[in-house]
Amino acid sequence: MKFEITTCSFRKLAQGAREIALDAPAVFREGASAAGRRAEELLSRVRLAREVRDLREEIDLQMRAVGEIMYAAHRGNPSDSGRVQEILEYVDGLNEELAAHRREQETLKGLLICPGCGGANSAGSLYCQNCGNPLSRG
């Protein structure tokens, strides 16, 4: 099989190479931009995971304090029940913050969160798989 390069095919080849060369900076910019978005998403996921861990640790610490107060009362050393109430209200706030972070984590994974029940649903779902409420896209 004989392969010939004609002047016309050489010109087409050269033109194609020139177009690719001219498009290269735009392709590199798009690639760098996509890599930057992925890095930001990864950083958000890591930040959220750290915040979730810290919240869980704080909740555990506060619940341990409640347990110690309750055990002291059981042993005959009653303490201020108002302090227990303060701690439990603080823990309620921590749990709300934790739930918000978990919803954000699910959203970053591409899941849709039901506004009614908080259930995670696949991106293609129109209605919540848990409670049937319509899902919002934005």
C-alpha positions as CSV (number, residue, x, y, z in Angstrom):
1,M,0.0,0.0,0.0
2,K,1.5,3.3,-1.1
3,F,0.8,6.4,1.0
4,E,1.0,9.7,-0.7
5,I,0.8,13.1,0.9
6,T,-0.6,15.6,-1.6
7,T,-0.2,19.3,-1.2
8,C,-3.9,19.6,-0.5
9,S,-3.9,16.9,2.3
10,F,-0.7,18.5,3.7
11,R,-2.4,21.9,3.9
12,K,-5.4,20.3,5.6
13,L,-3.1,18.6,8.1
14,A,-1.2,21.8,8.7
15,Q,-4.4,23.8,9.2
16,G,-5.7,21.2,11.7
17,A,-2.5,21.3,13.6
18,R,-2.6,25.1,13.6
19,E,-6.2,25.1,15.0
20,I,-5.3,22.6,17.7
21,A,-2.3,24.8,18.7
22,L,-4.6,27.9,18.8
23,D,-7.1,26.0,20.9
24,A,-4.5,24.7,23.4
25,P,-4.5,27.7,25.8
26,A,-8.3,27.5,26.1
27,V,-8.2,23.8,26.7
28,F,-5.5,24.3,29.4
29,R,-7.5,27.1,31.0
30,E,-10.7,24.9,31.1
31,G,-8.7,22.0,32.5
32,A,-7.1,24.2,35.2
33,S,-10.5,25.7,36.0
34,A,-12.0,22.2,36.4
35,A,-9.1,21.1,38.6
36,G,-9.6,24.2,40.7
37,R,-13.3,23.5,41.2
38,R,-12.6,19.9,42.1
39,A,-9.9,21.1,44.6
40,E,-12.4,23.5,46.2
41,E,-15.1,20.8,46.4
42,L,-12.6,18.4,48.1
43,L,-11.6,21.2,50.5
44,S,-15.2,21.8,51.3
45,R,-15.7,18.1,52.0
46,V,-12.7,17.9,54.2
47,R,-13.7,21.0,56.1
48,L,-17.2,19.7,56.6
49,A,-15.9,16.3,57.8
50,R,-13.7,18.0,60.3
51,E,-16.6,20.2,61.6
52,V,-18.9,17.1,61.9
53,R,-16.2,15.3,63.8
54,D,-15.7,18.3,66.1
55,L,-19.4,18.6,66.7
56,R,-19.7,14.9,67.6
57,E,-16.9,15.2,70.0
58,E,-18.4,18.3,71.7
59,I,-21.8,16.6,71.9
60,D,-20.1,13.6,73.6
61,L,-18.3,15.8,76.0
62,Q,-21.5,17.7,77.0
63,M,-23.5,14.5,77.4
64,R,-20.7,13.1,79.6
65,A,-21.0,16.2,81.7
66,V,-24.8,15.6,82.0
67,G,-24.2,12.0,83.0
68,E,-21.7,13.0,85.7
69,I,-24.2,15.5,87.1
70,M,-27.0,12.9,87.1
71,Y,-24.7,10.3,88.7
72,A,-23.7,12.8,91.4
73,A,-27.4,13.4,92.1
74,H,-27.9,9.6,92.4
75,R,-25.0,9.4,94.8
76,G,-26.6,12.0,97.1
77,N,-24.8,15.1,95.8
78,P,-27.6,17.0,94.0
79,S,-26.6,19.8,91.8
80,D,-28.3,22.6,90.0
81,S,-30.8,21.1,87.6
82,G,-30.7,24.4,85.7
83,R,-27.2,23.5,84.7
84,V,-28.4,20.3,83.2
85,Q,-31.1,22.2,81.3
86,E,-28.5,24.6,79.9
87,I,-26.2,21.8,78.7
88,L,-29.1,20.0,77.1
89,E,-30.2,23.1,75.3
90,Y,-26.6,23.7,74.1
91,V,-26.6,20.1,72.8
92,D,-29.8,20.7,71.0
93,G,-28.1,23.5,69.1
94,L,-25.1,21.4,68.4
95,N,-27.4,18.6,67.0
96,E,-29.1,21.1,64.7
97,E,-25.8,22.3,63.4
98,L,-24.6,18.7,63.0
99,A,-27.8,18.0,60.9
100,A,-27.2,21.0,58.7
101,H,-23.6,19.9,58.1
102,R,-24.8,16.4,57.2
103,R,-27.3,17.8,54.7
104,E,-24.5,19.9,53.2
105,Q,-22.3,16.8,52.9
106,E,-25.1,15.0,51.1
107,T,-25.6,17.9,48.8
108,L,-21.9,17.9,47.9
109,K,-22.2,14.2,47.1
110,G,-24.9,15.2,44.5
111,L,-27.9,14.1,46.5
112,L,-31.1,16.1,46.8
113,I,-32.2,16.7,50.4
114,C,-36.0,16.7,51.1
115,P,-37.1,19.9,52.7
116,G,-39.9,18.0,54.5
117,C,-38.2,15.1,56.1
118,G,-34.5,15.7,55.4
119,G,-34.1,12.4,53.5
120,A,-31.3,12.1,50.9
121,N,-32.5,11.3,47.4
122,S,-30.7,10.6,44.1
123,A,-30.2,13.5,41.8
124,G,-32.8,12.3,39.3
125,S,-35.6,12.1,41.9
126,L,-38.6,14.3,41.5
127,Y,-40.2,13.3,44.8
128,C,-38.7,12.2,48.1
129,Q,-38.3,8.5,48.3
130,N,-39.0,8.7,52.0
131,C,-42.0,11.0,52.4
132,G,-43.2,11.7,48.8
133,N,-42.8,15.5,49.0
134,P,-41.7,17.3,45.8
135,L,-37.9,17.9,45.7
136,S,-36.5,21.3,44.9
137,R,-33.6,21.7,42.5
138,G,-32.2,24.9,43.8
